Amino acid sequence: MVAADPDGLRRAAAAYTPLVRAEGADIHRDLLATRPEALSPGVWEPLLAGCRVSAVDYLQARRVRRLAQDGLAAALRPVDLLLAPANPTPAPLRDAFLHLTAPFSFTGVPVVSLPYDRIDGLPLGVQVIGGSGDDHRVMQAAAWLERVVADH
């Protein structure tokens, strides 16, 4: 086992929201302009916020994403995969904790999250994370881990 603390991932969480919202607003701009009622408030409000992300903030978030991608690639060089918690606690009854999963979504690497154990009846999740292009390896490891966990 090797401990990893990839450069840039700590800053990724702060850059995640403006980048995702701005890109989401761009993708859905026609729908926002012509049929906003087709979107639930939980979708419409973040997309509307994405319309207000400045170009400077968007470009900065892209720079942070590139730093996080480079840091994660460097951390993965000496290992096959990373294994990380999906949540800091068992699954919450409401809402979600994204701060442990967002950095990997943000960097665009293949990742699978699956239940690993239970605490007080609630699932505790784990992430299997690979480098860019390691989709097959991530899926194989996740399938293996799922079998191992099921056997226990």
Residue frames as a rotation matrix with the C-alpha (Angstrom) as fourth column:
MET 1
0.587 0.810 0.000 0.00
0.810 -0.587 0.000 0.00
0.000 0.000 -1.000 0.00
VAL 2
-0.646 -0.725 0.241 1.19
0.734 -0.676 -0.064 3.50
0.209 0.135 0.968 -0.86
ALA 3
0.119 0.650 -0.750 -0.29
0.668 -0.612 -0.424 6.68
-0.734 -0.451 -0.507 0.64
ALA 4
-0.484 -0.226 0.846 -1.11
0.832 -0.417 0.364 9.33
0.271 0.880 0.390 -1.97
ASP 5
0.203 0.503 -0.840 -1.88
0.549 -0.769 -0.327 13.02
-0.811 -0.395 -0.432 -1.66
PRO 6
-0.049 -0.267 0.962 -1.94
0.998 -0.046 0.038 14.20
0.034 0.963 0.269 -5.28
ASP 7
-0.807 -0.297 -0.511 -0.96
0.311 -0.949 0.061 17.82
-0.503 -0.110 0.858 -5.85
GLY 8
-0.905 0.420 -0.062 -3.90
-0.339 -0.628 0.700 19.97
0.255 0.655 0.711 -6.86
LEU 9
-0.449 0.799 -0.399 -6.70
0.511 0.596 0.619 17.73
0.733 0.074 -0.676 -5.59
ARG 10
-0.436 0.283 -0.854 -7.24
0.826 -0.252 -0.505 19.82
-0.359 -0.925 -0.124 -2.47
ARG 11
-0.741 0.128 -0.659 -7.89
-0.226 -0.972 0.066 22.89
-0.632 0.198 0.750 -4.63
ALA 12
-0.932 0.362 -0.006 -10.09
0.132 0.353 0.926 20.88
0.338 0.862 -0.377 -6.99
ALA 13
-0.359 0.852 -0.382 -13.09
0.927 0.276 -0.255 20.93
-0.112 -0.446 -0.888 -4.65
ALA 14
-0.162 0.269 -0.949 -13.27
0.246 -0.921 -0.303 24.75
-0.956 -0.282 0.083 -4.74
ALA 15
-0.722 -0.184 -0.667 -12.91
-0.536 -0.460 0.708 24.84
-0.437 0.869 0.233 -8.53
TYR 16
-0.866 0.374 0.332 -15.40
0.457 0.861 0.223 22.02
-0.202 0.345 -0.916 -9.15
THR 17
-0.046 0.971 -0.235 -18.61
0.687 -0.140 -0.713 24.00
-0.725 -0.194 -0.660 -8.63
PRO 18
0.131 0.148 -0.980 -17.92
-0.409 -0.893 -0.190 27.02
-0.903 0.426 -0.057 -10.86
LEU 19
-0.787 -0.490 -0.374 -16.55
-0.537 0.249 0.806 24.83
-0.302 0.835 -0.459 -13.64
VAL 20
-0.813 0.518 0.266 -19.40
0.548 0.834 0.053 22.30
-0.194 0.189 -0.963 -13.60
ARG 21
0.073 0.899 -0.431 -22.05
0.520 -0.403 -0.753 24.98
-0.851 -0.169 -0.497 -13.34
ALA 22
-0.093 -0.165 -0.982 -20.60
-0.594 -0.782 0.188 27.11
-0.799 0.601 -0.025 -16.15
GLU 23
-0.929 -0.289 -0.233 -20.21
-0.357 0.531 0.768 24.13
-0.098 0.797 -0.597 -18.46
GLY 24
-0.594 0.789 0.157 -23.69
0.706 0.605 -0.368 22.87
-0.386 -0.108 -0.916 -17.55
ALA 25
0.144 0.636 -0.758 -25.18
0.098 -0.772 -0.629 26.29
-0.985 0.016 -0.174 -18.28
ASP 26
-0.457 -0.389 -0.800 -23.44
-0.733 -0.345 0.586 26.35
-0.504 0.854 -0.128 -21.64
ILE 27
-0.992 0.073 0.101 -24.68
0.111 0.881 0.460 22.86
-0.055 0.468 -0.882 -22.57
HIS 28
-0.338 0.939 -0.064 -28.26
0.926 0.320 -0.199 23.69
-0.167 -0.126 -0.978 -21.53
ARG 29
-0.850 -0.062 -0.524 -28.38
0.101 -0.994 -0.047 27.35
-0.518 -0.093 0.851 -22.58
ASP 30
-0.793 0.603 -0.084 -31.14
-0.227 -0.166 0.960 26.78
0.565 0.780 0.269 -25.18
LEU 31
-0.169 0.736 -0.656 -33.32
0.703 0.557 0.443 24.99
0.691 -0.386 -0.611 -22.64
LEU 32
-0.471 -0.068 -0.879 -32.69
0.788 -0.481 -0.385 27.71
-0.397 -0.874 0.281 -20.05
ALA 33
-0.935 0.041 -0.351 -33.70
-0.162 -0.933 0.321 30.37
-0.315 0.357 0.880 -22.58
THR 34
-0.657 0.674 -0.336 -36.72
-0.494 -0.049 0.868 28.65
0.569 0.737 0.365 -24.09
ARG 35
0.347 0.810 -0.473 -38.16
-0.142 0.544 0.827 26.18
0.927 -0.220 0.304 -21.55
PRO 36
-0.613 -0.660 0.434 -36.84
-0.517 -0.080 -0.852 26.82
0.597 -0.747 -0.293 -18.03
GLU 37
0.133 0.758 0.639 -40.04
-0.988 0.149 0.029 25.31
-0.074 -0.635 0.769 -16.59
ALA 38
0.678 0.075 -0.731 -38.84
-0.333 0.918 -0.215 21.92
0.656 0.389 0.647 -17.90
LEU 39
-0.338 -0.886 -0.319 -36.11
0.100 0.303 -0.948 21.96
0.936 -0.352 -0.013 -15.25
SER 40
0.549 0.453 -0.703 -36.64
0.724 0.161 0.670 21.29
0.417 -0.877 -0.239 -11.57
PRO 41
0.916 -0.201 0.347 -35.48
-0.314 -0.898 0.308 24.03
0.250 -0.391 -0.886 -9.15
GLY 42
0.650 -0.691 0.316 -32.64
-0.035 0.387 0.921 21.73
-0.759 -0.610 0.228 -8.05
VAL 43
0.057 -0.596 0.801 -31.32
0.936 0.312 0.165 21.75
-0.348 0.740 0.576 -11.62
TRP 44
0.573 0.282 0.770 -32.44
0.650 -0.728 -0.218 25.19
0.498 0.626 -0.600 -12.81
GLU 45
0.990 -0.138 -0.039 -30.89
-0.080 -0.759 0.646 27.14
-0.119 -0.636 -0.762 -9.93
PRO 46
0.244 -0.963 0.119 -27.33
0.261 0.183 0.948 25.71
-0.934 -0.200 0.296 -10.31
LEU 47
-0.033 -0.231 0.972 -27.53
0.994 0.091 0.055 26.18
-0.101 0.969 0.227 -14.09
LEU 48
0.808 0.360 0.467 -28.64
0.402 -0.916 0.010 29.78
0.431 0.179 -0.884 -13.64
ALA 49
0.777 -0.608 -0.161 -25.73
-0.105 -0.379 0.920 30.28
-0.621 -0.698 -0.358 -11.22
GLY 50
0.042 -0.776 0.630 -23.49
0.723 0.459 0.516 28.86
-0.689 0.434 0.580 -13.95
CYS 51
0.474 0.200 0.857 -24.59
0.800 -0.504 -0.325 31.67
0.367 0.840 -0.399 -16.26
ARG 52
0.967 -0.050 0.250 -23.11
-0.140 -0.924 0.357 34.12
0.213 -0.380 -0.900 -13.74
VAL 53
0.515 -0.857 0.014 -19.65
0.559 0.348 0.752 32.49
-0.650 -0.379 0.659 -13.50
SER 54
0.648 -0.327 -0.688 -17.16
-0.537 -0.837 -0.107 35.01
-0.541 0.439 -0.718 -14.85
ALA 55
0.851 -0.407 -0.331 -14.76
-0.144 0.425 -0.893 34.10
0.504 0.808 0.303 -17.64
VAL 56
-0.076 -0.922 0.381 -11.86
-0.767 -0.190 -0.613 34.72
0.637 -0.338 -0.692 -15.25
ASP 57
-0.025 0.128 0.992 -13.30
-0.879 0.469 -0.082 32.32
-0.476 -0.874 0.101 -12.64
TYR 58
0.915 0.390 0.107 -14.03
-0.277 0.797 -0.536 29.72
-0.294 0.461 0.838 -15.31
LEU 59
0.581 -0.764 -0.280 -10.50
-0.286 0.130 -0.949 29.91
0.762 0.632 -0.143 -16.74
GLN 60
-0.244 -0.648 0.722 -9.01
-0.932 -0.049 -0.360 29.70
0.268 -0.760 -0.591 -13.24
ALA 61
0.381 0.469 0.797 -11.12
-0.668 0.735 -0.113 26.59
-0.639 -0.489 0.593 -12.52
ARG 62
0.972 -0.072 -0.223 -9.82
-0.134 0.609 -0.782 25.02
0.192 0.790 0.582 -15.75
ARG 63
0.099 -0.992 0.084 -6.23
-0.607 -0.127 -0.785 25.75
0.789 0.027 -0.614 -14.66
VAL 64
-0.176 -0.094 0.980 -6.92
-0.947 0.288 -0.142 24.11
-0.269 -0.953 -0.139 -11.30
ARG 65
0.815 0.502 0.290 -8.42
-0.395 0.847 -0.356 21.10
-0.424 0.175 0.888 -13.09
ARG 66
0.689 -0.626 -0.365 -5.26
-0.237 0.282 -0.930 20.75
0.685 0.727 0.046 -15.20
LEU 67
-0.263 -0.793 0.549 -3.07
-0.836 -0.096 -0.540 20.93
0.482 -0.601 -0.638 -12.06
ALA 68
0.132 0.409 0.903 -5.26
-0.809 0.571 -0.141 18.29
-0.573 -0.712 0.407 -10.38
GLN 69
0.963 0.208 -0.171 -5.09
-0.269 0.720 -0.640 16.06
-0.010 0.662 0.749 -13.46
ASP 70
0.288 -0.940 -0.185 -1.30
-0.414 0.052 -0.909 16.34
0.863 0.339 -0.374 -13.55
GLY 71
-0.330 -0.399 0.856 -1.00
-0.936 0.020 -0.351 15.69
0.123 -0.917 -0.380 -9.79
LEU 72
0.502 0.592 0.631 -3.28
-0.634 0.748 -0.197 12.66
-0.588 -0.302 0.750 -9.97
ALA 73
0.879 -0.241 -0.411 -1.39
-0.233 0.535 -0.812 11.27
0.416 0.810 0.414 -12.97
ALA 74
-0.116 -0.980 0.160 1.87
-0.637 -0.050 -0.769 11.61
0.762 -0.191 -0.619 -11.03
ALA 75
-0.196 0.103 0.975 0.38
-0.934 0.284 -0.217 9.89
-0.299 -0.953 0.041 -7.97
LEU 76
0.752 0.595 0.282 -0.87
-0.470 0.785 -0.403 6.99
-0.462 0.171 0.870 -10.09
ARG 77
0.377 -0.654 -0.656 2.43
-0.801 0.125 -0.585 6.36
0.465 0.746 -0.477 -11.91
PRO 78
-0.645 -0.759 0.088 3.91
-0.707 0.550 -0.445 4.03
0.289 -0.349 -0.891 -9.25
VAL 79
-0.631 0.487 0.604 0.64
-0.240 0.618 -0.749 2.18
-0.738 -0.617 -0.273 -8.55
ASP 80
-0.838 0.403 0.367 -2.07
0.539 0.513 0.668 0.33
0.081 0.758 -0.647 -10.45
LEU 81
0.060 0.938 0.342 -5.07
0.449 -0.332 0.830 2.00
0.892 0.104 -0.441 -8.81
LEU 82
-0.857 -0.163 0.490 -6.07
-0.344 -0.527 -0.777 4.17
0.385 -0.834 0.396 -5.87
LEU 83
-0.147 0.815 -0.560 -8.57
0.724 0.475 0.501 3.06
0.674 -0.331 -0.660 -3.27
ALA 84
-0.938 -0.133 0.320 -10.27
-0.062 -0.843 -0.534 5.86
0.341 -0.521 0.783 -1.35
PRO 85
-0.576 0.793 -0.197 -13.35
0.552 0.200 -0.809 6.37
-0.603 -0.575 -0.553 0.81
ALA 86
-0.444 0.529 0.723 -16.43
0.699 -0.300 0.649 7.59
0.560 0.794 -0.236 -1.01
ASN 87
0.537 0.612 0.580 -17.86
-0.025 -0.676 0.736 9.30
0.843 -0.410 -0.348 2.08
PRO 88
-0.487 -0.739 0.466 -16.36
-0.498 -0.204 -0.843 10.34
0.718 -0.642 -0.268 5.40
THR 89
-0.558 0.435 0.707 -19.21
-0.657 0.290 -0.696 8.55
-0.508 -0.853 0.124 7.20
PRO 90
-0.626 0.474 0.620 -21.78
0.586 0.810 -0.028 5.86
-0.515 0.346 -0.784 6.38
ALA 91
-0.644 0.413 0.644 -24.31
0.545 -0.343 0.765 6.92
0.537 0.843 -0.004 3.76
PRO 92
-0.931 0.357 -0.071 -26.36
-0.209 -0.684 -0.699 9.88
-0.298 -0.636 0.712 4.99
LEU 93
-0.314 0.901 0.300 -30.13
0.660 0.434 -0.613 9.58
-0.682 0.005 -0.731 5.03
ARG 94
0.850 0.521 0.080 -30.35
0.434 -0.605 -0.668 12.80
-0.299 0.602 -0.740 3.01
ASP 95
0.754 -0.537 -0.377 -28.03
-0.612 -0.784 -0.108 14.86
-0.238 0.312 -0.920 0.87
ALA 96
0.825 -0.565 0.010 -24.61
0.516 0.746 -0.420 13.72
0.230 0.352 0.907 -0.23
PHE 97
0.488 -0.796 -0.358 -21.00
-0.102 -0.459 0.882 14.38
-0.867 -0.394 -0.306 0.57
LEU 98
0.981 -0.102 0.165 -19.21
0.178 0.141 -0.974 15.22
0.076 0.985 0.157 -2.65
HIS 99
0.667 -0.745 -0.012 -15.87
-0.736 -0.661 0.149 16.43
-0.119 -0.091 -0.989 -1.33
LEU 100
-0.086 -0.727 0.682 -14.31
-0.391 0.654 0.648 12.96
-0.916 -0.211 -0.340 -1.56
THR 101
0.135 0.196 0.971 -15.76
0.686 0.689 -0.234 12.03
-0.715 0.698 -0.042 -4.97
ALA 102
0.908 0.340 -0.245 -15.78
0.101 -0.745 -0.660 15.39
-0.407 0.574 -0.710 -6.77
PRO 103
0.168 -0.895 -0.412 -12.00
-0.642 -0.417 0.643 15.63
-0.748 0.156 -0.645 -7.28
PHE 104
-0.618 -0.414 0.669 -12.01
0.137 0.781 0.609 12.43
-0.774 0.468 -0.426 -9.35
SER 105
0.368 0.781 0.505 -15.09
0.801 0.009 -0.599 13.42
-0.472 0.624 -0.622 -11.35
PHE 106
0.768 -0.104 -0.632 -13.50
-0.164 -0.986 -0.038 16.83
-0.619 0.133 -0.774 -11.81
THR 107
-0.206 -0.954 -0.216 -10.30
-0.598 -0.053 0.800 15.33
-0.775 0.294 -0.560 -13.26
GLY 108
0.405 0.499 -0.766 -12.19
-0.913 0.180 -0.365 13.00
-0.044 0.848 0.529 -15.59
VAL 109
-0.712 -0.681 -0.170 -10.48
-0.680 0.730 -0.073 9.78
0.174 0.063 -0.983 -14.55
PRO 110
-0.017 0.724 -0.690 -12.34
-0.211 0.672 0.710 6.47
0.977 0.158 0.141 -14.40
VAL 111
-0.859 -0.168 0.484 -13.74
-0.497 0.037 -0.867 5.76
0.128 -0.985 -0.115 -10.96
VAL 112
-0.098 0.832 -0.546 -16.23
0.086 0.553 0.829 3.30
0.991 0.034 -0.126 -9.49
SER 113
-0.613 0.029 0.789 -17.89
-0.765 -0.270 -0.585 3.79
0.196 -0.962 0.188 -6.13
LEU 114
-0.030 0.609 -0.793 -19.35
-0.110 0.786 0.608 0.77
0.993 0.106 0.043 -4.40
PRO 115
0.709 0.315 0.631 -20.56
-0.648 -0.062 0.759 -0.25
0.278 -0.947 0.160 -0.95
TYR 116
-0.206 -0.906 -0.369 -17.72
-0.457 0.423 -0.783 -1.76
0.866 0.007 -0.501 1.04
ASP 117
-0.835 -0.043 -0.549 -19.07
0.447 0.528 -0.722 -2.31
0.321 -0.848 -0.422 4.53
ARG 118
0.234 0.921 0.311 -21.95
0.262 -0.367 0.892 -1.36
0.936 -0.127 -0.327 6.83
ILE 119
-0.918 -0.366 -0.151 -21.95
0.256 -0.259 -0.931 0.66
0.302 -0.894 0.332 10.01
ASP 120
-0.673 0.736 -0.073 -25.18
-0.112 -0.199 -0.974 0.63
-0.731 -0.647 0.216 12.02
GLY 121
0.075 0.745 0.662 -26.90
0.581 0.507 -0.637 -0.81
-0.810 0.433 -0.395 8.95
LEU 122
0.835 0.203 -0.512 -25.84
-0.211 -0.741 -0.637 2.02
-0.509 0.640 -0.576 6.65
PRO 123
0.733 -0.566 0.378 -23.46
0.677 0.551 -0.488 1.39
0.068 0.614 0.787 3.74
LEU 124
0.408 -0.747 -0.526 -19.93
-0.166 -0.627 0.761 2.71
-0.898 -0.223 -0.379 3.77
GLY 125
0.990 0.084 0.116 -18.61
0.101 0.164 -0.981 3.36
-0.101 0.983 0.153 0.26
VAL 126
0.050 -0.999 -0.015 -15.21
0.200 -0.005 0.980 3.00
-0.979 -0.052 0.199 -1.31
GLN 127
0.803 0.128 -0.582 -13.87
-0.491 -0.410 -0.768 4.34
-0.337 0.903 -0.267 -4.61
VAL 128
0.199 -0.750 0.631 -11.64
0.648 0.584 0.489 2.49
-0.735 0.312 0.602 -7.05
ILE 129
0.776 0.016 -0.630 -9.76
-0.268 -0.897 -0.352 5.13
-0.571 0.442 -0.692 -9.04
GLY 130
0.305 -0.679 0.668 -7.61
0.818 0.546 0.181 4.68
-0.488 0.491 0.722 -12.13
GLY 131
-0.520 -0.577 -0.630 -5.59
0.079 -0.767 0.637 6.82
-0.850 0.282 0.445 -14.42
SER 132
0.126 0.534 -0.836 -6.80
-0.794 -0.451 -0.408 8.22
-0.595 0.715 0.367 -17.70
GLY 133
-0.010 -0.046 -0.999 -7.64
-0.887 0.462 -0.013 5.32
0.462 0.886 -0.046 -20.01
ASP 134
-0.916 -0.401 -0.014 -7.65
-0.336 0.784 -0.522 2.72
0.220 -0.473 -0.853 -17.21
ASP 135
-0.097 0.983 0.154 -11.41
-0.983 -0.120 0.143 2.14
0.159 -0.137 0.978 -17.41
HIS 136
0.397 0.247 -0.884 -11.10
-0.323 0.939 0.117 -1.62
0.859 0.239 0.453 -17.92
ARG 137
-0.557 -0.690 -0.462 -8.66
0.248 0.392 -0.886 -2.01
0.792 -0.608 -0.048 -15.01
VAL 138
-0.794 0.331 0.510 -10.95
-0.602 -0.545 -0.584 0.01
0.085 -0.770 0.632 -12.72
MET 139
0.237 0.954 -0.181 -13.97
-0.917 0.282 0.284 -2.11
0.322 0.098 0.942 -13.67
GLN 140
0.162 -0.253 -0.954 -12.03
0.005 0.967 -0.256 -5.35
0.987 0.037 0.158 -13.14
ALA 141
-0.841 -0.534 -0.085 -10.81
0.113 -0.019 -0.993 -4.24
0.529 -0.845 0.076 -9.71
ALA 142
-0.527 0.724 0.446 -14.28
-0.849 -0.469 -0.243 -3.04
0.033 -0.506 0.862 -8.70
ALA 143
0.418 0.675 -0.607 -15.82
-0.642 0.693 0.328 -6.37
0.643 0.252 0.723 -9.76
TRP 144
-0.217 -0.591 -0.777 -13.15
0.264 0.731 -0.629 -8.26
0.940 -0.342 -0.003 -7.80
LEU 145
-0.946 -0.159 0.283 -13.67
-0.192 -0.430 -0.882 -6.07
0.261 -0.889 0.376 -4.72
GLU 146
-0.117 0.982 0.148 -17.43
-0.963 -0.148 0.223 -6.51
0.241 -0.117 0.963 -4.97
ARG 147
0.392 0.200 -0.898 -17.00
-0.180 0.974 0.138 -10.31
0.902 0.107 0.418 -4.98
VAL 148
-0.585 -0.699 -0.411 -14.59
0.318 0.268 -0.909 -10.19
0.746 -0.662 0.066 -2.01
VAL 149
-0.811 0.339 0.478 -16.93
-0.574 -0.618 -0.537 -7.97
0.113 -0.710 0.695 0.00
ALA 150
0.190 0.951 -0.242 -19.93
-0.858 0.280 0.430 -10.16
0.477 0.126 0.870 -0.85
ASP 151
0.096 -0.249 -0.964 -18.05
0.109 0.965 -0.238 -13.24
0.989 -0.082 0.120 0.37
HIS 152
-0.860 -0.420 -0.290 -17.59
0.343 -0.056 -0.938 -11.62
0.377 -0.906 0.192 3.79
